[in-house]
Amino acid sequence: MAEAILIPISFFLTLFAILYLYFSTRNKERLALIEKGVDANVFVKTKDSNDVATWKIFLINFAILLIGIGVAIFIGSILESTLGLDEDIAYPGTIFLMAGISLLVGFTMTKRLEK
């Protein structure tokens, strides 16, 4: 019974701590820059015509990652059924391999998209 209460509480406390640290550090950093006399335009993002939206980059990388994991599960099942590999080796090995390859492909696509 206690675990059912502790898990959501710890999740929300962790989320609160991360957000608090992010915003307090950002505020302190901005105050330090203002005290040194840096122009306030540093905090404003300018919209360039070459600037790609962050959500597009995230979506491309996430989609390629999910495709890679799906292909890995398919390859793992082929390895298990045809080669007789152990299920505990075939699935995690191919999932990690294909996830890494798909993240690398997503990185190169993102680099190409930003150019």
N, CA, C and O atoms as a Tinker XYZ file with bonds, in Angstrom:
   460  protein
     1  N      0.822000   -1.197000    0.000000    73     2
     2  CA     0.000000    0.000000    0.000000    64     1     3
     3  C      0.864000    1.258000    0.000000    63     2     4     5
     4  O      0.554000    2.234000   -0.683000    81     3
     5  N      1.946000    1.228000    0.769000    73     3     6
     6  CA     2.802000    2.410000    0.864000    64     5     7
     7  C      3.507000    2.693000   -0.454000    63     6     8     9
     8  O      3.767000    3.849000   -0.787000    81     7
     9  N      3.823000    1.621000   -1.220000    73     7    10
    10  CA     4.491000    1.827000   -2.508000    64     9    11
    11  C      3.593000    2.563000   -3.487000    63    10    12    13
    12  O      4.071000    3.356000   -4.298000    81    11
    13  N      2.306000    2.306000   -3.415000    73    11    14
    14  CA     1.363000    2.955000   -4.320000    64    13    15
    15  C      1.301000    4.457000   -4.070000    63    14    16    17
    16  O      0.957000    5.219000   -4.973000    81    15
    17  N      1.625000    4.882000   -2.879000    73    15    18
    18  CA     1.620000    6.311000   -2.564000    64    17    19
    19  C      2.999000    6.926000   -2.782000    63    18    20    21
    20  O      3.107000    8.062000   -3.244000    81    19
    21  N      4.049000    6.182000   -2.452000    73    19    22
    22  CA     5.405000    6.712000   -2.523000    64    21    23
    23  C      5.886000    6.948000   -3.954000    63    22    24    25
    24  O      6.616000    7.907000   -4.206000    81    23
    25  N      5.497000    6.107000   -4.874000    73    23    26
    26  CA     5.970000    6.239000   -6.246000    64    25    27
    27  C      5.466000    7.529000   -6.903000    63    26    28    29
    28  O      6.286000    8.272000   -7.444000    81    27
    29  N      4.163000    7.836000   -6.884000    73    27    30
    30  CA     3.744000    9.113000   -7.485000    64    29    31
    31  C      4.303000   10.336000   -6.758000    63    30    32    33
    32  O      4.635000   11.339000   -7.388000    81    31
    33  N      4.404000   10.248000   -5.431000    73    31    34
    34  CA     4.946000   11.382000   -4.685000    64    33    35
    35  C      6.403000   11.612000   -5.063000    63    34    36    37
    36  O      6.812000   12.752000   -5.282000    81    35
    37  N      7.195000   10.534000   -5.141000    73    35    38
    38  CA     8.599000   10.694000   -5.507000    64    37    39
    39  C      8.746000   11.179000   -6.943000    63    38    40    41
    40  O      9.661000   11.945000   -7.246000    81    39
    41  N      7.857000   10.740000   -7.829000    73    39    42
    42  CA     7.899000   11.215000   -9.216000    64    41    43
    43  C      7.661000   12.718000   -9.283000    63    42    44    45
    44  O      8.413000   13.436000   -9.942000    81    43
    45  N      6.628000   13.197000   -8.609000    73    43    46
    46  CA     6.324000   14.628000   -8.657000    64    45    47
    47  C      7.364000   15.459000   -7.919000    63    46    48    49
    48  O      7.643000   16.588000   -8.323000    81    47
    49  N      7.941000   14.931000   -6.850000    73    47    50
    50  CA     9.019000   15.650000   -6.165000    64    49    51
    51  C     10.256000   15.766000   -7.059000    63    50    52    53
    52  O     10.908000   16.810000   -7.083000    81    51
    53  N     10.575000   14.714000   -7.780000    73    51    54
    54  CA    11.704000   14.758000   -8.700000    64    53    55
    55  C     11.446000   15.748000   -9.824000    63    54    56    57
    56  O     12.330000   16.528000  -10.177000    81    55
    57  N     10.256000   15.727000  -10.384000    73    55    58
    58  CA     9.902000   16.667000  -11.437000    64    57    59
    59  C      9.969000   18.102000  -10.939000    63    58    60    61
    60  O     10.479000   18.978000  -11.637000    81    59
    61  N      9.459000   18.350000   -9.737000    73    59    62
    62  CA     9.513000   19.686000   -9.154000    64    61    63
    63  C     10.953000   20.128000   -8.940000    63    62    64    65
    64  O     11.297000   21.275000   -9.226000    81    63
    65  N     11.801000   19.227000   -8.440000    73    63    66
    66  CA    13.197000   19.571000   -8.186000    64    65    67
    67  C     13.933000   19.913000   -9.474000    63    66    68    69
    68  O     14.727000   20.854000   -9.503000    81    67
    69  N     13.681000   19.169000  -10.527000    73    67    70
    70  CA    14.331000   19.448000  -11.811000    64    69    71
    71  C     13.884000   20.798000  -12.349000    63    70    72    73
    72  O     14.715000   21.597000  -12.782000    81    71
    73  N     12.592000   21.060000  -12.328000    73    71    74
    74  CA    12.094000   22.344000  -12.820000    64    73    75
    75  C     12.582000   23.508000  -11.966000    63    74    76    77
    76  O     12.922000   24.565000  -12.497000    81    75
    77  N     12.620000   23.322000  -10.652000    73    75    78
    78  CA    13.096000   24.378000   -9.761000    64    77    79
    79  C     14.565000   24.693000  -10.033000    63    78    80    81
    80  O     14.947000   25.860000  -10.119000    81    79
    81  N     15.373000   23.666000  -10.167000    73    79    82
    82  CA    16.791000   23.896000  -10.458000    64    81    83
    83  C     16.987000   24.570000  -11.810000    63    82    84    85
    84  O     17.839000   25.447000  -11.950000    81    83
    85  N     16.205000   24.168000  -12.800000    73    83    86
    86  CA    16.326000   24.765000  -14.126000    64    85    87
    87  C     16.001000   26.255000  -14.092000    63    86    88    89
    88  O     16.775000   27.074000  -14.586000    81    87
    89  N     14.860000   26.602000  -13.512000    73    87    90
    90  CA    14.444000   28.002000  -13.521000    64    89    91
    91  C     15.273000   28.865000  -12.580000    63    90    92    93
    92  O     15.554000   30.017000  -12.911000    81    91
    93  N     15.673000   28.354000  -11.425000    73    91    94
    94  CA    16.489000   29.166000  -10.521000    64    93    95
    95  C     17.887000   29.390000  -11.088000    63    94    96    97
    96  O     18.446000   30.477000  -10.938000    81    95
    97  N     18.456000   28.381000  -11.733000    73    95    98
    98  CA    19.774000   28.546000  -12.345000    64    97    99
    99  C     19.704000   29.518000  -13.514000    63    98   100   101
   100  O     20.601000   30.342000  -13.691000    81    99
   101  N     18.653000   29.427000  -14.308000    73    99   102
   102  CA    18.493000   30.342000  -15.440000    64   101   103
   103  C     18.352000   31.770000  -14.947000    63   102   104   105
   104  O     18.914000   32.692000  -15.538000    81   103
   105  N     17.597000   31.960000  -13.858000    73   103   106
   106  CA    17.406000   33.291000  -13.311000    64   105   107
   107  C     18.724000   33.855000  -12.786000    63   106   108   109
   108  O     19.043000   35.015000  -13.049000    81   107
   109  N     19.490000   33.056000  -12.051000    73   107   110
   110  CA    20.774000   33.511000  -11.523000    64   109   111
   111  C     21.753000   33.845000  -12.643000    63   110   112   113
   112  O     22.504000   34.817000  -12.555000    81   111
   113  N     21.737000   33.040000  -13.681000    73   111   114
   114  CA    22.618000   33.285000  -14.819000    64   113   115
   115  C     22.261000   34.590000  -15.516000    63   114   116   117
   116  O     23.146000   35.363000  -15.885000    81   115
   117  N     20.996000   34.833000  -15.693000    73   115   118
   118  CA    20.564000   36.077000  -16.339000    64   117   119
   119  C     20.884000   37.299000  -15.477000    63   118   120   121
   120  O     21.300000   38.336000  -15.994000    81   119
   121  N     20.688000   37.175000  -14.167000    73   119   122
   122  CA    21.014000   38.292000  -13.284000    64   121   123
   123  C     22.512000   38.595000  -13.309000    63   122   124   125
   124  O     22.908000   39.760000  -13.275000    81   123
   125  N     23.342000   37.562000  -13.368000    73   123   126
   126  CA    24.783000   37.777000  -13.435000    64   125   127
   127  C     25.171000   38.462000  -14.736000    63   126   128   129
   128  O     26.051000   39.322000  -14.742000    81   127
   129  N     24.527000   38.092000  -15.840000    73   127   130
   130  CA    24.829000   38.741000  -17.121000    64   129   131
   131  C     24.378000   40.195000  -17.122000    63   130   132   133
   132  O     25.064000   41.059000  -17.667000    81   131
   133  N     23.242000   40.464000  -16.522000    73   131   134
   134  CA    22.748000   41.837000  -16.466000    64   133   135
   135  C     23.660000   42.692000  -15.596000    63   134   136   137
   136  O     23.914000   43.851000  -15.923000    81   135
   137  N     24.160000   42.132000  -14.481000    73   135   138
   138  CA    25.068000   42.885000  -13.615000    64   137   139
   139  C     26.364000   43.232000  -14.315000    63   138   140   141
   140  O     26.966000   44.266000  -14.025000    81   139
   141  N     26.805000   42.385000  -15.232000    73   139   142
   142  CA    28.041000   42.653000  -15.966000    64   141   143
   143  C     27.821000   43.607000  -17.126000    63   142   144   145
   144  O     28.783000   44.018000  -17.774000    81   143
   145  N     26.587000   43.963000  -17.399000    73   143   146
   146  CA    26.295000   44.945000  -18.435000    64   145   147
   147  C     26.088000   44.362000  -19.812000    63   146   148   149
   148  O     26.214000   45.075000  -20.808000    81   147
   149  N     25.776000   43.096000  -19.893000    73   147   150
   150  CA    25.520000   42.468000  -21.187000    64   149   151
   151  C     24.159000   42.932000  -21.693000    63   150   152   153
   152  O     23.228000   43.136000  -20.914000    81   151
   153  N     24.060000   43.097000  -23.007000    73   151   154
   154  CA    22.825000   43.560000  -23.620000    64   153   155
   155  C     21.701000   42.542000  -23.382000    63   154   156   157
   156  O     21.937000   41.334000  -23.397000    81   155
   157  N     20.500000   43.032000  -23.165000    73   155   158
   158  CA    19.351000   42.174000  -22.867000    64   157   159
   159  C     18.870000   41.397000  -24.090000    63   158   160   161
   160  O     18.042000   40.496000  -23.954000    81   159
   161  N     19.370000   41.723000  -25.278000    73   159   162
   162  CA    18.966000   40.997000  -26.477000    64   161   163
   163  C     19.520000   39.567000  -26.506000    63   162   164   165
   164  O     19.133000   38.771000  -27.362000    81   163
   165  N     20.412000   39.244000  -25.586000    73   163   166
   166  CA    20.946000   37.887000  -25.495000    64   165   167
   167  C     19.831000   36.903000  -25.159000    63   166   168   169
   168  O     19.876000   35.749000  -25.584000    81   167
   169  N     18.835000   37.345000  -24.403000    73   167   170
   170  CA    17.771000   36.463000  -23.938000    64   169   171
   171  C     16.669000   36.259000  -24.961000    63   170   172   173
   172  O     15.854000   35.349000  -24.806000    81   171
   173  N     16.623000   37.068000  -25.986000    73   171   174
   174  CA    15.569000   36.991000  -26.991000    64   173   175
   175  C     16.082000   36.169000  -28.174000    63   174   176   177
   176  O     17.142000   36.460000  -28.729000    81   175
   177  N     15.329000   35.149000  -28.550000    73   175   178
   178  CA    15.704000   34.336000  -29.702000    64   177   179
   179  C     15.250000   35.040000  -30.973000    63   178   180   181
   180  O     14.113000   35.502000  -31.074000    81   179
   181  N     16.150000   35.113000  -31.932000    73   179   182
   182  CA    15.792000   35.694000  -33.218000    64   181   183
   183  C     15.381000   34.574000  -34.155000    63   182   184   185
   184  O     15.917000   33.468000  -34.090000    81   183
   185  N     14.441000   34.863000  -35.013000    73   183   186
   186  CA    13.934000   33.881000  -35.956000    64   185   187
   187  C     14.679000   34.043000  -37.268000    63   186   188   189
   188  O     14.405000   34.974000  -38.026000    81   187
   189  N     15.618000   33.147000  -37.544000    73   187   190
   190  CA    16.312000   33.153000  -38.827000    64   189   191
   191  C     15.522000   32.329000  -39.824000    63   190   192   193
   192  O     14.715000   31.479000  -39.447000    81   191
   193  N     15.759000   32.587000  -41.090000    73   191   194
   194  CA    15.082000   31.800000  -42.110000    64   193   195
   195  C     15.667000   30.389000  -42.176000    63   194   196   197
   196  O     14.990000   29.460000  -42.617000    81   195
   197  N     16.924000   30.221000  -41.740000    73   195   198
   198  CA    17.564000   28.909000  -41.756000    64   197   199
   199  C     17.317000   28.130000  -40.476000    63   198   200   201
   200  O     17.691000   26.960000  -40.390000    81   199
   201  N     16.699000   28.745000  -39.486000    73   199   202
   202  CA    16.489000   28.111000  -38.196000    64   201   203
   203  C     15.371000   27.075000  -38.294000    63   202   204   205
   204  O     14.262000   27.386000  -38.728000    81   203
   205  N     15.673000   25.840000  -37.886000    73   203   206
   206  CA    14.696000   24.764000  -37.916000    64   205   207
   207  C     14.067000   24.657000  -36.529000    63   206   208   209
   208  O     14.767000   24.748000  -35.521000    81   207
   209  N     12.779000   24.470000  -36.476000    73   207   210
   210  CA    12.074000   24.385000  -35.200000    64   209   211
   211  C     12.564000   23.179000  -34.403000    63   210   212   213
   212  O     12.856000   22.122000  -34.962000    81   211
   213  N     12.646000   23.356000  -33.105000    73   211   214
   214  CA    13.140000   22.299000  -32.225000    64   213   215
   215  C     12.207000   21.102000  -32.225000    63   214   216   217
   216  O     12.662000   19.961000  -32.145000    81   215
   217  N     10.915000   21.348000  -32.314000    73   215   218
   218  CA     9.975000   20.234000  -32.288000    64   217   219
   219  C     10.119000   19.361000  -33.525000    63   218   220   221
   220  O      9.865000   18.158000  -33.460000    81   219
   221  N     10.525000   19.947000  -34.659000    73   219   222
   222  CA    10.732000   19.142000  -35.865000    64   221   223
   223  C     11.932000   18.223000  -35.701000    63   222   224   225
   224  O     11.893000   17.059000  -36.101000    81   223
   225  N     12.988000   18.749000  -35.116000    73   223   226
   226  CA    14.186000   17.943000  -34.888000    64   225   227
   227  C     13.874000   16.805000  -33.922000    63   226   228   229
   228  O     14.267000   15.662000  -34.154000    81   227
   229  N     13.169000   17.119000  -32.841000    73   227   230
   230  CA    12.792000   16.088000  -31.871000    64   229   231
   231  C     11.902000   15.033000  -32.515000    63   230   232   233
   232  O     12.082000   13.838000  -32.283000    81   231
   233  N     10.954000   15.470000  -33.316000    73   231   234
   234  CA    10.023000   14.536000  -33.945000    64   233   235
   235  C     10.734000   13.615000  -34.924000    63   234   236   237
   236  O     10.437000   12.422000  -34.975000    81   235
   237  N     11.666000   14.149000  -35.699000    73   235   238
   238  CA    12.419000   13.319000  -36.641000    64   237   239
   239  C     13.244000   12.277000  -35.883000    63   238   240   241
   240  O     13.226000   11.095000  -36.226000    81   239
   241  N     13.961000   12.717000  -34.860000    73   239   242
   242  CA    14.790000   11.785000  -34.099000    64   241   243
   243  C     13.953000   10.730000  -33.386000    63   242   244   245
   244  O     14.333000    9.560000  -33.353000    81   243
   245  N     12.827000   11.127000  -32.820000    73   243   246
   246  CA    11.964000   10.189000  -32.115000    64   245   247
   247  C     11.343000    9.182000  -33.078000    63   246   248   249
   248  O     11.237000    7.998000  -32.757000    81   247
   249  N     10.933000    9.646000  -34.257000    73   247   250
   250  CA    10.342000    8.752000  -35.248000    64   249   251
   251  C     11.363000    7.733000  -35.738000    63   250   252   253
   252  O     11.051000    6.549000  -35.866000    81   251
   253  N     12.573000    8.188000  -36.008000    73   251   254
   254  CA    13.607000    7.262000  -36.473000    64   253   255
   255  C     13.978000    6.274000  -35.373000    63   254   256   257
   256  O     14.240000    5.105000  -35.653000    81   255
   257  N     14.001000    6.734000  -34.125000    73   255   258
   258  CA    14.278000    5.830000  -33.010000    64   257   259
   259  C     13.213000    4.750000  -32.896000    63   258   260   261
   260  O     13.538000    3.577000  -32.713000    81   259
   261  N     11.942000    5.134000  -33.003000    73   259   262
   262  CA    10.867000    4.141000  -32.920000    64   261   263
   263  C     10.897000    3.168000  -34.097000    63   262   264   265
   264  O     10.617000    1.981000  -33.929000    81   263
   265  N     11.234000    3.665000  -35.282000    73   263   266
   266  CA    11.369000    2.783000  -36.440000    64   265   267
   267  C     12.500000    1.788000  -36.209000    63   266   268   269
   268  O     12.364000    0.604000  -36.515000    81   267
   269  N     13.607000    2.267000  -35.674000    73   267   270
   270  CA    14.741000    1.396000  -35.393000    64   269   271
   271  C     14.405000    0.336000  -34.369000    63   270   272   273
   272  O     14.826000   -0.812000  -34.514000    81   271
   273  N     13.654000    0.691000  -33.333000    73   271   274
   274  CA    13.268000   -0.290000  -32.320000    64   273   275
   275  C     12.306000   -1.319000  -32.914000    63   274   276   277
   276  O     12.398000   -2.507000  -32.604000    81   275
   277  N     11.391000   -0.869000  -33.761000    73   275   278
   278  CA    10.474000   -1.812000  -34.418000    64   277   279
   279  C     11.206000   -2.787000  -35.322000    63   278   280   281
   280  O     10.906000   -3.981000  -35.327000    81   279
   281  N     12.169000   -2.280000  -36.090000    73   279   282
   282  CA    12.969000   -3.151000  -36.944000    64   281   283
   283  C     13.790000   -4.118000  -36.089000    63   282   284   285
   284  O     13.968000   -5.278000  -36.458000    81   283
   285  N     14.287000   -3.639000  -34.951000    73   283   286
   286  CA    15.080000   -4.489000  -34.063000    64   285   287
   287  C     14.255000   -5.633000  -33.499000    63   286   288   289
   288  O     14.754000   -6.753000  -33.394000    81   287
   289  N     13.021000   -5.384000  -33.138000    73   287   290
   290  CA    12.156000   -6.456000  -32.633000    64   289   291
   291  C     11.895000   -7.482000  -33.730000    63   290   292   293
   292  O     11.871000   -8.686000  -33.477000    81   291
   293  N     11.701000   -6.990000  -34.945000    73   291   294
   294  CA    11.493000   -7.891000  -36.079000    64   293   295
   295  C     12.741000   -8.737000  -36.332000    63   294   296   297
   296  O     12.631000   -9.948000  -36.523000    81   295
   297  N     13.916000   -8.124000  -36.335000    73   295   298
   298  CA    15.170000   -8.859000  -36.549000    64   297   299
   299  C     15.416000   -9.829000  -35.393000    63   298   300   301
   300  O     15.884000  -10.947000  -35.607000    81   299
   301  N     15.103000   -9.404000  -34.178000    73   299   302
   302  CA    15.260000  -10.291000  -33.026000    64   301   303
   303  C     14.392000  -11.531000  -33.137000    63   302   304   305
   304  O     14.830000  -12.628000  -32.791000    81   303
   305  N     13.176000  -11.369000  -33.611000    73   303   306
   306  CA    12.298000  -12.539000  -33.771000    64   305   307
   307  C     12.809000  -13.457000  -34.882000    63   306   308   309
   308  O     12.684000  -14.678000  -34.790000    81   307
   309  N     13.385000  -12.863000  -35.934000    73   307   310
   310  CA    13.975000  -13.685000  -37.002000    64   309   311
   311  C     15.179000  -14.451000  -36.471000    63   310   312   313
   312  O     15.343000  -15.636000  -36.762000    81   311
   313  N     16.020000  -13.779000  -35.695000    73   311   314
   314  CA    17.187000  -14.443000  -35.122000    64   313   315
   315  C     16.787000  -15.569000  -34.177000    63   314   316   317
   316  O     17.440000  -16.611000  -34.122000    81   315
   317  N     15.720000  -15.348000  -33.445000    73   315   318
   318  CA    15.259000  -16.366000  -32.501000    64   317   319
   319  C     14.684000  -17.577000  -33.222000    63   318   320   321
   320  O     14.958000  -18.715000  -32.841000    81   319
   321  N     13.892000  -17.342000  -34.255000    73   319   322
   322  CA    13.212000  -18.465000  -34.906000    64   321   323
   323  C     14.117000  -19.220000  -35.884000    63   322   324   325
   324  O     14.049000  -20.447000  -35.962000    81   323
   325  N     14.962000  -18.502000  -36.628000    73   323   326
   326  CA    15.765000  -19.195000  -37.641000    64   325   327
   327  C     17.090000  -19.712000  -37.090000    63   326   328   329
   328  O     17.467000  -20.852000  -37.359000    81   327
   329  N     17.793000  -18.895000  -36.332000    73   327   330
   330  CA    19.101000  -19.312000  -35.830000    64   329   331
   331  C     19.019000  -20.001000  -34.476000    63   330   332   333
   332  O     20.009000  -20.567000  -34.012000    81   331
   333  N     17.880000  -19.964000  -33.848000    73   331   334
   334  CA    17.708000  -20.607000  -32.555000    64   333   335
   335  C     18.409000  -19.879000  -31.425000    63   334   336   337
   336  O     18.725000  -20.480000  -30.398000    81   335
   337  N     18.657000  -18.579000  -31.607000    73   335   338
   338  CA    19.284000  -17.777000  -30.558000    64   337   339
   339  C     18.345000  -17.665000  -29.362000    63   338   340   341
   340  O     17.123000  -17.700000  -29.506000    81   339
   341  N     18.930000  -17.531000  -28.200000    73   339   342
   342  CA    18.128000  -17.397000  -26.984000    64   341   343
   343  C     17.366000  -16.077000  -27.024000    63   342   344   345
   344  O     17.899000  -15.055000  -27.456000    81   343
   345  N     16.145000  -16.107000  -26.580000    73   343   346
   346  CA    15.290000  -14.908000  -26.593000    64   345   347
   347  C     15.881000  -13.783000  -25.749000    63   346   348   349
   348  O     15.748000  -12.607000  -26.089000    81   347
   349  N     16.538000  -14.152000  -24.644000    73   347   350
   350  CA    17.120000  -13.148000  -23.748000    64   349   351
   351  C     18.332000  -12.452000  -24.354000    63   350   352   353
   352  O     18.752000  -11.407000  -23.857000    81   351
   353  N     18.893000  -13.004000  -25.401000    73   351   354
   354  CA    20.046000  -12.396000  -26.066000    64   353   355
   355  C     19.618000  -11.692000  -27.351000    63   354   356   357
   356  O     20.099000  -10.599000  -27.652000    81   355
   357  N     18.727000  -12.308000  -28.099000    73   355   358
   358  CA    18.366000  -11.788000  -29.418000    64   357   359
   359  C     17.663000  -10.437000  -29.340000    63   358   360   361
   360  O     18.029000   -9.509000  -30.062000    81   359
   361  N     16.665000  -10.318000  -28.478000    73   359   362
   362  CA    15.881000   -9.090000  -28.446000    64   361   363
   363  C     16.646000   -7.889000  -27.886000    63   362   364   365
   364  O     16.713000   -6.861000  -28.559000    81   363
   365  N     17.225000   -7.973000  -26.683000    73   363   366
   366  CA    17.923000   -6.782000  -26.175000    64   365   367
   367  C     19.120000   -6.375000  -27.035000    63   366   368   369
   368  O     19.380000   -5.186000  -27.224000    81   367
   369  N     19.844000   -7.366000  -27.553000    73   367   370
   370  CA    21.004000   -7.046000  -28.387000    64   369   371
   371  C     20.623000   -6.293000  -29.640000    63   370   372   373
   372  O     21.241000   -5.282000  -29.973000    81   371
   373  N     19.616000   -6.774000  -30.334000    73   371   374
   374  CA    19.212000   -6.094000  -31.564000    64   373   375
   375  C     18.522000   -4.765000  -31.271000    63   374   376   377
   376  O     18.650000   -3.817000  -32.045000    81   375
   377  N     17.798000   -4.688000  -30.170000    73   375   378
   378  CA    17.133000   -3.422000  -29.841000    64   377   379
   379  C     18.165000   -2.339000  -29.559000    63   378   380   381
   380  O     18.047000   -1.226000  -30.072000    81   379
   381  N     19.187000   -2.653000  -28.742000    73   379   382
   382  CA    20.214000   -1.652000  -28.454000    64   381   383
   383  C     21.028000   -1.303000  -29.698000    63   382   384   385
   384  O     21.361000   -0.138000  -29.915000    81   383
   385  N     21.349000   -2.305000  -30.513000    73   383   386
   386  CA    22.111000   -2.052000  -31.734000    64   385   387
   387  C     21.330000   -1.155000  -32.688000    63   386   388   389
   388  O     21.865000   -0.161000  -33.181000    81   387
   389  N     20.085000   -1.491000  -32.950000    73   387   390
   390  CA    19.295000   -0.710000  -33.899000    64   389   391
   391  C     18.912000    0.649000  -33.333000    63   390   392   393
   392  O     18.784000    1.611000  -34.089000    81   391
   393  N     18.727000    0.751000  -32.020000    73   391   394
   394  CA    18.441000    2.065000  -31.430000    64   393   395
   395  C     19.648000    2.983000  -31.594000    63   394   396   397
   396  O     19.490000    4.161000  -31.914000    81   395
   397  N     20.841000    2.459000  -31.378000    73   395   398
   398  CA    22.043000    3.265000  -31.571000    64   397   399
   399  C     22.225000    3.683000  -33.020000    63   398   400   401
   400  O     22.568000    4.830000  -33.306000    81   399
   401  N     21.997000    2.754000  -33.926000    73   399   402
   402  CA    22.112000    3.082000  -35.352000    64   401   403
   403  C     21.068000    4.114000  -35.749000    63   402   404   405
   404  O     21.368000    5.039000  -36.504000    81   403
   405  N     19.852000    3.969000  -35.252000    73   403   406
   406  CA    18.801000    4.922000  -35.615000    64   405   407
   407  C     19.067000    6.298000  -35.023000    63   406   408   409
   408  O     18.750000    7.304000  -35.658000    81   407
   409  N     19.642000    6.371000  -33.822000    73   407   410
   410  CA    20.008000    7.681000  -33.270000    64   409   411
   411  C     21.118000    8.328000  -34.078000    63   410   412   413
   412  O     21.127000    9.546000  -34.257000    81   411
   413  N     22.047000    7.531000  -34.565000    73   411   414
   414  CA    23.112000    8.061000  -35.418000    64   413   415
   415  C     22.537000    8.563000  -36.746000    63   414   416   417
   416  O     22.934000    9.620000  -37.236000    81   415
   417  N     21.619000    7.818000  -37.316000    73   415   418
   418  CA    20.968000    8.250000  -38.558000    64   417   419
   419  C     20.159000    9.530000  -38.324000    63   418   420   421
   420  O     20.180000   10.439000  -39.153000    81   419
   421  N     19.449000    9.599000  -37.198000    73   419   422
   422  CA    18.694000   10.805000  -36.867000    64   421   423
   423  C     19.598000   12.006000  -36.672000    63   422   424   425
   424  O     19.241000   13.121000  -37.052000    81   423
   425  N     20.777000   11.789000  -36.078000    73   423   426
   426  CA    21.731000   12.883000  -35.903000    64   425   427
   427  C     22.226000   13.396000  -37.242000    63   426   428   429
   428  O     22.310000   14.606000  -37.448000    81   427
   429  N     22.559000   12.486000  -38.160000    73   427   430
   430  CA    23.045000   12.945000  -39.460000    64   429   431
   431  C     21.929000   13.622000  -40.252000    63   430   432   433
   432  O     22.184000   14.584000  -40.977000    81   431
   433  N     20.698000   13.133000  -40.122000    73   431   434
   434  CA    19.588000   13.799000  -40.817000    64   433   435
   435  C     19.339000   15.189000  -40.250000    63   434   436   437
   436  O     19.034000   16.121000  -40.994000    81   435
   437  N     19.466000   15.330000  -38.936000    73   435   438
   438  CA    19.279000   16.631000  -38.299000    64   437   439
   439  C     20.365000   17.595000  -38.737000    63   438   440   441
   440  O     20.094000   18.768000  -38.997000    81   439
   441  N     21.600000   17.101000  -38.819000    73   439   442
   442  CA    22.702000   17.933000  -39.276000    64   441   443
   443  C     22.481000   18.404000  -40.706000    63   442   444   445
   444  O     22.745000   19.559000  -41.041000    81   443
   445  N     21.992000   17.496000  -41.545000    73   443   446
   446  CA    21.716000   17.841000  -42.931000    64   445   447
   447  C     20.536000   18.817000  -43.031000    63   446   448   449
   448  O     20.527000   19.694000  -43.894000    81   447
   449  N     19.556000   18.666000  -42.160000    73   447   450
   450  CA    18.377000   19.528000  -42.168000    64   449   451
   451  C     18.735000   20.948000  -41.762000    63   450   452   453
   452  O     18.167000   21.911000  -42.277000    81   451
   453  N     19.688000   21.077000  -40.830000    73   451   454
   454  CA    20.067000   22.415000  -40.345000    64   453   455
   455  C     20.903000   23.186000  -41.355000    63   454   456   457
   456  O     20.976000   24.413000  -41.291000    81   455
   457  N     21.540000   22.473000  -42.294000    73   455   458
   458  CA    22.339000   23.156000  -43.315000    64   457   459
   459  C     21.510000   23.733000  -44.380000    63   458   460
   460  O     22.038000   24.340000  -45.312000    81   459
